[in-house]
Amino acid sequence: MMKLHLLPVLVLSTVALAALAVVPCVKAQARPPESGFDAQPPAPQGEHNGGGDAGQDGRHRAAPREPATRTPRLSPLPADPTPPQPDARTFGGDKGHADAKPEPAPDTPSQRRRALDDLYAHLAAAENAGTAVPLVGAIERLWLFSGSDTIDVLMERVLKAVAEQRLDLAEKLADTIVDLEPGFAEGWNRRALVAYLQGDYENALNALTRALALEPNHFKALDGLAQIMRQQGDKAAALDAYRKLLKVHPYWEGAQDTYEQLKREVEGDGI
């Protein structure tokens, strides 16, 4: 009988195989920066972007009126189509069973849902950021599973159009994706990014809301929602989004510090 402590290993193997089967490889020149479009967002009309630039000597920086923002992150197509191979010991397995044959890869929506739920549970309980890395990679690959070759091609073309600064084309492609597959959460997340880059925060928020309705644990959509809420001055909503984000992904870069800062601003320091 297979020991229970091997289940996380098999889940990761299963998810990685599924991701490898469904995520096409994108040429290097068509991919966006590895940062996932963490570029400085467009400034609201009548305001300067940022608000805390360093001086010439780099030693002085004025305190911004609001926390700095960044473009909401996408789930990028991996530069290397080879899925992560986590060390079995990291997830409670042992070396003697590291070569155990994995179960068949999830190829139905219900199997994909179970695999995602298992991965989210392991991510929420991850001991450190390093342990979270392969879990995040496996989750992102499942997010990208559309079950449609047409949608996969359109998703690639959206990234290429954004990388080439052809935002009108990117918008049309993203609209086509959500029209064809309105139940595809990652399509809505991609549509949100395009809207954000166009400065259309209302449609970006609408798209993020749709993405989160379909995939409530989509930590990148939660990050995008929190970023826009902060930028619009709705600190309470941003705080709530960060709270949800940290429950899903406790090691999301910068989230804990920002959450604590917003908590002080919204709720005060306490007694």
C-alpha positions in Angstrom: 0.0 0.0 0.0 1.3 3.4 -1.0 2.2 5.5 2.0 0.3 8.8 2.5 3.4 10.8 2.9 4.2 10.1 -0.8 1.0 11.8 -2.1 2.5 15.4 -2.4 5.3 13.9 -4.5 2.9 12.2 -6.8 0.7 15.2 -7.1 3.6 17.4 -8.2 4.7 14.7 -10.7 1.2 14.5 -12.0 0.8 18.2 -12.4 4.2 18.7 -14.0 3.4 16.1 -16.6 0.0 17.7 -17.3 1.6 21.1 -17.7 4.3 19.8 -20.0 1.6 18.3 -22.2 -0.6 21.4 -22.5 1.8 24.4 -22.4 3.4 25.1 -25.7 6.9 26.5 -25.9 7.3 30.2 -26.9 10.2 31.5 -28.9 12.6 33.6 -26.8 12.0 36.7 -28.9 8.2 36.5 -28.4 8.4 36.3 -24.6 8.0 39.3 -22.3 10.7 40.1 -19.7 11.3 37.4 -17.1 9.9 39.7 -14.4 6.4 39.1 -15.7 5.8 42.7 -16.8 6.7 44.1 -13.4 7.3 47.4 -15.1 6.3 50.8 -13.8 2.6 51.2 -14.6 1.1 54.2 -16.5 0.5 57.2 -14.3 -3.1 58.3 -13.7 -4.1 61.4 -15.6 -2.8 64.6 -14.0 -0.3 62.8 -11.7 3.3 61.8 -12.0 4.1 58.1 -11.8 5.9 57.0 -8.7 6.4 59.8 -6.2 9.7 58.7 -4.5 12.5 59.0 -7.0 16.1 58.9 -5.7 18.3 61.9 -6.0 21.4 62.0 -8.3 23.6 60.6 -5.7 21.1 57.8 -4.9 21.2 58.6 -1.2 18.0 60.5 -0.7 14.4 59.4 -1.6 11.3 61.3 -0.7 8.6 59.2 0.9 5.7 58.5 -1.6 2.2 59.5 -0.7 1.1 55.9 -1.4 3.0 52.6 -1.5 4.7 52.1 -4.8 2.8 50.0 -7.3 3.8 47.7 -10.1 2.1 46.1 -13.0 0.0 43.0 -11.9 1.9 39.9 -12.8 1.0 37.3 -15.3 1.4 33.6 -15.3 4.2 33.5 -17.8 4.7 30.7 -20.3 7.9 29.0 -19.0 11.2 29.7 -20.7 12.1 26.1 -20.3 9.1 23.8 -21.1 10.6 21.2 -18.7 8.5 21.1 -15.6 10.2 21.5 -12.2 11.5 18.4 -10.6 11.3 18.9 -6.8 13.4 16.9 -4.5 11.1 14.2 -3.0 12.5 14.9 0.5 11.3 18.4 0.3 7.7 17.2 0.3 7.9 14.5 2.8 8.9 11.6 0.6 12.1 9.6 0.9 14.8 8.7 -1.6 13.9 5.1 -1.6 10.6 6.0 -3.3 11.6 8.9 -5.4 11.3 6.8 -8.6 7.8 5.6 -7.9 5.6 5.6 -10.9 3.3 8.6 -10.9 -0.4 8.3 -11.4 -1.9 9.3 -14.8 -1.7 13.0 -15.5 -5.0 14.9 -14.9 -6.8 15.2 -18.2 -10.3 16.1 -17.1 -11.6 19.3 -15.4 -12.3 17.4 -12.2 -8.9 15.8 -12.0 -7.3 19.2 -12.7 -9.4 20.7 -9.9 -8.3 18.1 -7.4 -4.7 18.6 -8.4 -4.9 22.4 -8.0 -6.6 22.1 -4.6 -3.9 19.7 -3.4 -1.2 22.1 -4.7 -2.9 25.1 -3.0 -3.0 23.2 0.3 0.7 22.4 0.1 1.6 26.0 -0.9 -0.4 27.5 2.0 1.6 25.2 4.4 5.0 25.6 2.7 7.8 25.9 5.3 9.8 28.6 3.3 9.9 30.4 0.0 12.3 27.8 -1.5 9.8 25.0 -0.8 7.0 27.1 -2.5 8.9 27.6 -5.8 8.1 24.2 -7.4 4.5 24.3 -6.1 4.0 27.7 -7.7 5.5 26.5 -11.0 3.1 23.5 -11.1 0.1 25.7 -10.2 0.9 28.1 -13.0 1.2 25.3 -15.5 -2.3 24.1 -14.6 -3.7 27.6 -14.8 -2.5 27.7 -18.4 -4.4 24.5 -19.3 -7.2 25.6 -21.6 -7.9 22.3 -23.4 -8.0 24.2 -26.7 -5.2 24.6 -29.2 -6.8 27.7 -30.5 -6.8 29.3 -27.0 -3.2 28.3 -26.4 -2.1 30.0 -29.6 -4.1 33.2 -28.8 -2.5 33.2 -25.3 0.9 33.2 -26.8 0.0 35.9 -29.3 -1.2 38.2 -26.5 2.2 37.9 -24.8 3.9 38.7 -28.1 1.7 41.7 -28.8 2.3 43.1 -25.3 6.1 42.6 -25.6 6.0 44.5 -28.9 3.9 47.3 -27.3 1.0 46.5 -29.7 -1.7 46.9 -27.0 -4.6 47.4 -29.4 -3.8 44.0 -30.9 -3.3 42.5 -27.5 -6.7 43.8 -26.4 -8.4 42.2 -29.5 -6.7 38.9 -28.9 -7.5 38.9 -25.2 -11.2 39.7 -25.9 -11.3 36.8 -28.4 -10.0 34.5 -25.7 -12.6 35.4 -23.1 -15.4 35.4 -25.7 -14.4 31.9 -26.8 -13.7 30.5 -23.3 -15.5 32.6 -20.7 -14.7 30.0 -18.1 -11.0 30.2 -18.6 -9.7 32.1 -15.6 -6.2 32.7 -17.0 -7.8 34.3 -20.1 -9.4 36.9 -17.8 -6.2 37.5 -16.0 -4.4 38.1 -19.2 -7.2 40.5 -20.3 -6.8 42.4 -17.0 -3.1 42.9 -17.7 -3.8 44.4 -21.1 -6.4 46.7 -19.8 -4.1 47.8 -17.0 -1.3 48.6 -19.4 -3.8 50.7 -21.4 -4.6 52.6 -18.2 -8.1 51.2 -18.2 -8.3 50.3 -14.6 -12.1 49.8 -14.6 -11.9 47.0 -17.1 -8.8 45.6 -15.5 -10.7 45.3 -12.2 -13.7 43.7 -14.0 -11.5 41.2 -15.6 -9.7 40.4 -12.3 -13.0 39.9 -10.6 -14.1 37.4 -13.3 -10.7 35.6 -13.0 -11.1 35.3 -9.2 -14.7 34.2 -9.4 -13.4 31.3 -11.5 -10.2 30.7 -9.5 -10.5 32.3 -6.1 -6.9 31.2 -5.2 -5.3 32.8 -8.2 -2.6 34.6 -6.3 -1.5 36.7 -9.3 -5.0 38.0 -9.9 -5.2 38.8 -6.1 -1.9 40.7 -6.4 -3.3 42.6 -9.4 -6.5 43.5 -7.5 -4.5 44.6 -4.5 -2.2 46.8 -6.7 -5.1 48.6 -8.4 -6.9 49.1 -5.1 -3.8 50.7 -3.6 -3.3 52.9 -6.6 -6.9 54.1 -6.4 -6.6 54.9 -2.7 -9.0 52.1 -1.5 -6.7 50.9 1.3 -9.3 48.8 3.0 -10.0 46.8 -0.2 -6.3 46.5 -0.9 -5.7 45.2 2.7 -8.4 42.6 2.2 -6.9 41.5 -1.1 -3.5 41.1 0.5 -4.9 39.2 3.4 -6.5 36.7 1.0 -3.2 36.6 -1.1 -1.1 35.7 2.0 -3.5 32.9 2.9 -2.9 31.3 -0.5 0.7 32.2 -1.0 2.5 33.1 2.3 5.7 33.9 0.5 4.5 36.2 -2.3 7.2 38.7 -2.8 6.7 42.0 -0.8 3.1 41.0 0.2 3.8 40.6 3.9 5.5 44.0 4.3 2.8 45.8 2.3 0.1 44.0 4.2 1.5 45.2 7.6 1.9 48.7 6.3 -1.6 48.9 5.1 -2.9 47.3 8.3 -1.3 50.1 10.3 -2.8 52.7 8.0 -6.3 51.2 7.9 -6.6 49.8 11.4 -4.1 51.9 13.4 -1.3 50.6 15.6 -3.6 49.4 18.3 -3.1 49.8 22.0 
